[in-house]
Structure formats: C-alpha cells, structure tokens
Amino acid sequence: GGGDGGGGGADSKHPLLAELTAYLERCGLSDAYSKIYVTTAPLDHVALLVFLLVVSQLRQLDYSRHLGVLYSRKQNKRSFDETPLVVGVITVLKQFHSSHTQHFLAYLGQYVRAHVNASAGDGGGGAESVEVRNVLMFLEHYSKLSGTPPKVIENYMPAYLFDSRGQLP
C-alpha cells in the first residue's frame, strides 16, 4: 500500500474514468483512507515524525471501558478521541512509500518493547503500563481502519501483548 507510485487521481487520458471517479466520491462510494492525495519526492524521517506525534498525543488520552476508545483526559475545546488521530495518521502515511508505514510500526513496536522491558525490570508486570495500553489500543484501531491485518502489526511486537490488553487498567 501507500504512495508507491502512480498518480493520485484518474488518468487525464480517460475523461470518462475521471468523471466517474468524481461522481463516486460525491456519493461517498470511495475509500478515502486509501486515496493518495499528493505524490512527493521521498522524505527522510517521516515515520519518526509521525511516531513522535502519536506518542505525544497518546500521553494525553485515557481509556474508556464503556466506549472502548481512548479519549482526552481534559474536557475543553481542544479535547479529542483517538479516531481522528488514527485516521490522520493513516491518511498521512498513505501519501508516502509503504516503507514509512513499516518504519512507523517498527518505532511503535520498539517503544512498546522498551516500556515492557523497563517495567519488568522494575518488578512490574511488564505490559501493564498506561503507555503500552494506549499504543496497543491505537494499533488495534489503526489495524481496523487501515485494513492492515493484525499479523502485520504482530511482526513488530509480541502477540501476547494484544491478548493481555483486556487485563490492563
């Protein structure tokens, strides 16, 4: 997936295809999450930037067992839940080569493994930290909305963490 090549829109040599695409988008019969809006030259460290953005925002979120989502701890004009963040990350990463998505998932996997190892070394349970829970919730939501198979995400971190998520605070 991702912006691996090709243009972002319908081919100008086929006006019928361009017109049909426009009608389908107006009717809501398109997949906005997988649409490539712009093509760019390769940029370094996009995955790292997106990772840092996600981690900084996940620290501001708390888990609601009733809703099953992460939501903003502070209820004010700028409060949000995880869904716009997940959709934004999916959309941004789709604009770049798929290797950026792989690097992004690898960064999140390393972040989770580091927290698990640090927590286990301190005598804690390892996978029970809020940071780990929030990243796992984010990745679960990311997987559903982006169509990424859970097995792909499990390549970057142990699968048992997803199984134990229900026991987290």
NORRAPE-V621248 format. One record per backbone hydrogen bond with DSSP energy under -1.0 kcal/mol. NH is the residue of the N-H (numbers start at 1). CO is the residue of the C=O. If there is no record, write none. Layout:
NH,CO  NH,CO
//
This chain:
3,96  4,2  14,11  18,14  19,15  20,16  21,17  22,18  23,19  24,20  25,21  26,22  27,23  29,24  49,45  50,46  51,47  52,48  53,49  54,50  55,51  56,52  57,53  58,54  59,55  60,57  61,58  62,71  64,69  68,64  71,62  72,80  73,60  76,74  79,76  82,70  86,82  87,83  88,84  89,85  90,86  91,87  92,88  93,89  94,90  95,92  96,93  100,97  102,98  103,99  104,100  105,101  106,102  107,103  108,104  109,105  110,106  111,107  112,108  113,109  114,110  115,111  116,112  117,113  118,114  119,115  120,116  121,117  122,118  123,120  124,119  127,125  133,129  134,130  135,131  136,132  137,133  138,134  139,135  140,136  141,137  142,138  143,139  144,140  145,141  146,142  147,143  152,149  153,149  154,150  156,153  161,158  163,159  164,160  167,164  168,165
//
